[in-house]
Amino acid sequence: MAQCAFAGKRFEPNTDVFLTMLLQLKENILIINEPQKLIFQSPCTKIVWNTPSPCAYVCMNAFAKEGGEEEAVFSEILEQEGEASAAKFLFFLERLKQHGFFVYHALFNGIPFASWVPLRENFQFELHSPNTPLVLSRFCLIRLQERDWILETPLFPGKIVLKHPLSTSILHSFCNELTLQNLKEKFAELPDSLIEDFISLLFSTKIVADPAEENTPLMMQWEFHDLYFHSRNRKGRHNNPSGGCYPFKGIIPAPETLKPLENFTTTPLFKPDIEQLKKQDLPFTYVLETRRSTRQSNGTQLNINKLGEFLYRCARIKKMREPKTIRTMGLRTMGLSERPYPSAGALFELEIYPVIHACAGIESGLYRYDPKEHQLLKYNGIDESVENLLITSKHCMGSEQIPSILFVITARFPRVSWKYRSTAYSLILKNIGTLMQTMYLVATAMELAPCANGAGDSDLFSQIIGANYLEESSVGEFVLF
């Protein structure tokens, strides 16, 4: 009886109802056919097979089109060309497996049942049979892609694609804790081999788990969204496009460098003499070592000139850069700028909205900072919604005082996502960190009382400024007392 092979695990198929395993090269693997040579090219790796046999040459190309059973192909080469050629075929096939070049398809009665897709290269996958009760992992993400259900988890660098109603029914059973025997009894109409191998796949890819393993002290301290965010914004556990890919070039116009000023009442701000500050400012090491979060006033009264100096030193535009043409991509880049704090790709997607409660020389209210002209644009006064921002900030810090000025920092998300894939939001958070550290250091040098907030209401602020939550919403808050 012929055997099937799946990631190194061999089993006897049922004579009436059986699971067939096929290997198929991923769509992003390019095969280059040259005389006496086969080249397999992934986005990161190139593997060359010199002097493949005629039969192996044909079979490898077949793996790219419709896929094939490893054992059947091996038998074909063994019969036609002998043991030496078949051994070379298995050796090279194993190299491709180890580099994650294959998708593994399971067919149930000839119908697609499920697929396993490695999400990174240089990963050796092995099936493990569970011997404990199992439950659906709390880190499992189930989503729809086209007409298939996709199972992913940040705990494993691979995904499972469910293609058959039975596979989704089996998965749904794990909403409650089950043993393998419980599952066989529940799906008695299915062959044991199908249940065993599918559950081994779910268990080995950490889609289902032993509850005890997910209740260890280390695992308990991770929340789903944090771990998933971490795994998808760093390389290693996904194969999504990453970095400066410009995914929307030619589809969506590049976002504007600066947010339009519209028709606001403007308030020009004081500009300090930077050259003079270079000579007279407090020493950098002193500023760095004495930086502290302060949740109450230190006696320094804020006025419009201090506010102007603070924003000028933290966030003004020092220089505008015109868009350039990237010849290799055939596109014009976005306009860029230079400011006192660093920003990924010099995109500077962050906007600063001062909520002024008490600052001599300027009316209380909500403003937006214009970093190019160094001025404030007034939105509205202190109404109930704006007052809620100040009160929320006070409670967030555990302070007894309402902050004199609350800086709500928003992100214009398309500024970053138009260029970057996978890392866009994580870059925004890093940019927030660089801006906040700059604010801390400038406030310390000016002997002001600063404090960063740990949270804020993004939905409320988007409503206050009339912005689309998905286009621009708050990502950080910083205060001066």
N, C-alpha and C positions, 0 to 999 in steps of 0.2 A: 504493500500500500504506500502510495506517495506521501511524503511528509511536507508540511508547510513550515516556513521559518519566519519568525518575527523578532527582530532585534536580538538574535542569538538564541531565542527560546524555540524549541521544536516540540510539536505535539501531533498526535494522530487525529485527523479530522473524522467527524462522525460520518457514517456511510449514508445517512439519510439527510440530516441537516448539519451542515458544517460551516466553519469559518475559514475563509481563504485569505491569506495575507499576501499583499502585493507591495513591491517596492517601486517607487516612482521618483525620478529626479525632481527636485523643486523647480518651480517655474523660473527662478532667478539664476539657475545654473545653465551656463552656456557650454555646449559641446562644439569644439572646433575639430573637424575631421581633416587630418593631414596625412600624406603618404607615410605609412608605417608608424602612425602616431595618433593618439587620441588626447585631446586637451580638455579638461573639465575646469571651467572658470566660474568662480563665485565672485561676489563683490569684493571679497577680501583674500581669497586663496585661489591658487592655480595648482592643479594636480595633473601631471603628465604621465601617460601610459605609453611607453615605447614598445614598438613591435607587438601590438595585440594580435592574437590569432584571428583569422577571418570570421569565425563563428562568434568569438567574443566581441569583435568589432560591431557586428550586426546586433547582437543582444544588448550591448551597452546603449546603442542608439534607440533600441526599443524601450529601454527603461525610461528614456526621456519622453516618449510619446504616450504610450498606453500603460506603461508599467509592466512588471512581470513577477512571477513567483521565483524566488531565489533558488529553491530546490529544483524546480522544473528547468530553469536555465542551466543550472549546474549539470543536471543529468543530460541535457542536450549537448553541452560542450564535452562532457565526459564521453558520451557515446560517439560523437563525431571526431574528436581530436585527441582523446586520451587523457590520462591522469595528470600529466605535467601541465597541459594547457588549462585543465579544469582547476588545478591548484593555483595557478597564476591568477585566474579569474576570481577565485574566492579571496585571495590576498588583496587584490586591487579593490574589490567590492568592499572589503572591510575598511580599507583606507578611506573610501568615500563615505561610509557610514560614520566613521570616527570624526569626520569633519562636518557632519550634519548635512550632507548633500541630499538625503532622501526624505521623502514623505512615506509613511507606512500606512497603507490602506487595508482595512478589514472588510471583506465581503461576506455577507450572510445569505446563503443560497444564491450567490451571484449578484446580490443587490448591495450597494454601498451601505455599510453599517456604521463605521467610525474611522477616523484617520488620526494619526499622531504626527505632529509637525515639530521637529526640533527648531528652536528659536535662536540658536547660536552655533557656531562652529566649534570644533575641537571638544566635543562633548560625547562621552561614551554612555549610552543608555542601557540599563539592564532591568529586566522585569523581576519583580519580587512578589511572591504570593503571601497574602495577609493571613495571619493566624489569630487575629484578635477581632473583637467587634469594631465596626467602622461607622463613620458618620460623614456627611458632606463637610468638607473643610470650611471653616468660617472665612478663609482667605480665597475661596474659589469665586471667580467672576464668571458669570454666564451672560453672554450677549449674542445678539443676532447679527450675522454677517451674510448679506444676500439672503439665501434661504436656509442657511445652516446655523445650528447652535454652536457657539465657540466657548470652550472651557479653558480658562487661564488661571494661573495662580502665581503670585510673586515668589513662591517658594520653589518654583521649578522652571527651567529655561525651555519650555515646550508648551504646546497647546494641543487640545483635542477638539476635533470637529465631529459633531454628532450628525449623522445623515439618515437615521432610521428611527421610526417611532419607538421601537423596542429599546434602543439605546437611551432615549430620553426617559422612558418609563423606568428603566433600571436606575438611572441617576436619581430620579425623583424619589425613589424608595429610600434613599439615604438621607432624607430629611429627618428620619428617625434612625437611631442606632441599630445596626443589623450585623449579623454574622454571615459568613459565606453560606452556611447551611440554611439560615433563614431565607436568604435570597433564592437559593435553589428551590426551596419549597414554595416560595411565592410565585416563581416563574417555572413551575414544574413542566410546562409544555416545551421549554427550551432545553437543549442538550447541556449537560454539566460542563462540557469543554468550553462552550461559548461563555457561560457565566463566569467560569474560573479565569479565562483569559482576559475577558473584558474588565473584570474587577481587578485583576493583576495590573492591567494598564492604568486604571483609575488610581489605584493605590500607589503604584510606582511613580506616577506623575503628581502625586500629592493632591489630587482632586478630592479623594476621600481619605480620611485619616483616622488613626486611633485617637479617640478623645483625650487620652492621657498625654499624648505627645503635644497636643495643642494647649494643654493646661500647665506646661512647665513655666517656671518663673520668667524665663526669657521670652517665650512666646506670648505670655499673657500681657506683656508690656508693649506689644505692637498692636496698633489698630489697623484694620484692613486698608483704609485709604492712605495711611502713612506708608505702609510697606509697599503697596501697589505703586504709589507715586514715586517712591525711591527706586523701585526696580525698573520702572519705565522711563525714568529720566537719566539713568546711567546705563552704559553698555554692559552686556553680560548675560541678561536674562530676557532679551527681546531682539528681534531682527528688524525693527521698524526703521525707516529712514531717519537719520539723526544729523543734527548740525545745520549749517547754513546751506540748505538745499533749494531755497527759493521755490517752494512748492506751488505758489499761486502766480508765478510769472506768466504773463500772457492770458491769465484767466480773470484775475482781480487786480485793479489798479493799485499801485504801491500807496500805502497810507501816507498822508501828508506829514512832513517833518514836524510841524507845529500845529497844535489845535487852533482852529479859527478863533479870532478875538470876538467876533460878533458885536452887538451893540451894548456894551457895558459902560457904566460910569468908571473912569480910570482914576487911580491915585498914584502919581509918580513917587518913587521911593528914593531915599538917600543912598548915594554911592560912596563908600569909603575909599580912601586912598590906599590901594593895595601895596604900592611901593613903600609907603610910609609904614604900613603894618608889617611888612617883611623885616623892617629894621627894629620896630618897637614892640612887636607882639611877644607874648609869653613864650619861653622856649618850648619846643615841640615835646621833649621828654617830660617836662613838667606838666604840660597839658594832658599828655597821654596817661601819665601816672596818677593824676588827680581827677580824671574823668569819673563821674559818678552819676547814678540815677537819683534825682531829687524829687520828692513828691510833695514839696511845699516851697513857698517862696523863700529866697535867701535874703530878702530885703531890697534887692535891685528892682526898681520900678521900670517896667517896660514902656517904651515910647516908640513912636513911628520911626525915629532915626535908628534905634537899636534893631527894630524889626527889619528895616531896610538893609542895614549892615549884615544882619544875620543871613537873610536870603541872598544877598549879593555874594557873600563869601561861600555859601553852601551850594547854590543852584543856578546862578545866572548862566546865560550862554556867553561864552568867551569868544567863540568863533563859529560861523556856519560853514558847512561843507556842501558843495553842490553834488548832485548825483553823478556817478561815473558809469561808464559802460563796461560790463564784464564781457570781454570778447568771447571767452569760451562758452558762455551761456547765452550770449546774444540778448542781454537785457540791460536796462538802466537800473542802477541801484536806487535805494531811497536816499533822500537828503539826510545828512548827518550833522552833528554839532559837537562842540567841545565844551565841557562844563567842569566845575571843580571836582566832582566825584566821577568815578569810572562807571561805564555802562556797557553791557554786552553789545558788541558791534557798533558802538557809538550811536545806538538808536534812540536812547533817552525817551522811553515810553512813559515815564512817570510824570504825573501832574501833581502840583502842590496846591491845596486849598486851605488857606488860613481861616480858621473860625475864631474870630477875635471877640474875647469876652471883656478884657480890660487892658487897653493899650492907649496911653496918652497921645493925643494928636490925631486919632482916627476913630471913626464911629464903629461901634460894635456891629458884628454881622459876619456873613459868609462871603469870602472873596476867593478869587483864583489868581495865582501868581503867574505873570507873564515874564518868562525868563529872558526873552529877547530884548524887550523894551524896559525891563526891570520896573514893573509897575503892578499894581493890584487892580483887578477887575471885580466890581461888586456885584454879587448875586442878589442877596436880600439881607434884611436885618435879622435880629434874634427872634425868630418865631418859635412855635412849640417844637417843630421838628429839629431845628438847629440847636435849640436848648437841650434836646434829648441827646444830641451828639456830645455836648459838654458833660452832661450828667453821666452818660455811659462811660466816658473817658475817666471821669473821677472815680467811679466804682471799679473800673478795670484796674486802676493803679492802687486801689485801696487807700486813696488820699482823702483828707478831710476838706481839701480846697478844690474849688472849680479852677481848672487851668486858665491862666491869663490868655494864652493862645494855644489852640489845638490845630496842628497841621494834619489834615487828612490827605493821605497820599494815594492817588489812584493810578491805575495802569491802563493805557490804551492798548489793549491786548493785540490787535492786528499789527501794530508796529513791530512786534516781535515774531508773531506767528506767520507773518508774510515771508519771513526769511528762514526761521528755524523750525525744524521738526523735532518731535519727542522732548526737546529740552526747553521749549518756549517758556512755560510757566515757571520752571525751576530757575531760569535765568532772571525772570522778573523778581523772584524772591531774593536772589543774590544781589540784584540791583538795589532792592529795598535796603538790604543790609549795608551796602556801601554808602547809600545816602544817609541812613540813620547814623552810622559811625561818623560821617562827615559832620552831621548836625551836632552830635555829641561833642566833637572836638572843637568846633567853632563856638558852641555855647560855653564850653569850659574856658576857652581863650577869652571870651567876652565876659566871663564871670557871671553867667546867667544860670538859671536852675532848670536843667533839661530832664526829660524822662520819655522813653519810648513806651508805647502801649503794647500789650500783648494780643489784643483782639479789637475788633470793631464790627459795626453792622454795615456790611457792603450793600445789602439790598436797600436799606433805608437811605444810604447816601446817594445811590444811583437815582432813587426817586426824587431826592431833594434837588439834585442838579439837572434832572430831566434827561439822564443818560440811559442808554440800553445797557442792562446789566452785563450782557455778553461782550459789549464793545468797550465799555469803560466802567469800572467799579473800584472801590477802595481796596487796597492791599496792605495798608499800614497806617499807623497813627503815631505822632510825635508831639510832645507838649513842651511849652515853656511856662513856668509859674511866675 
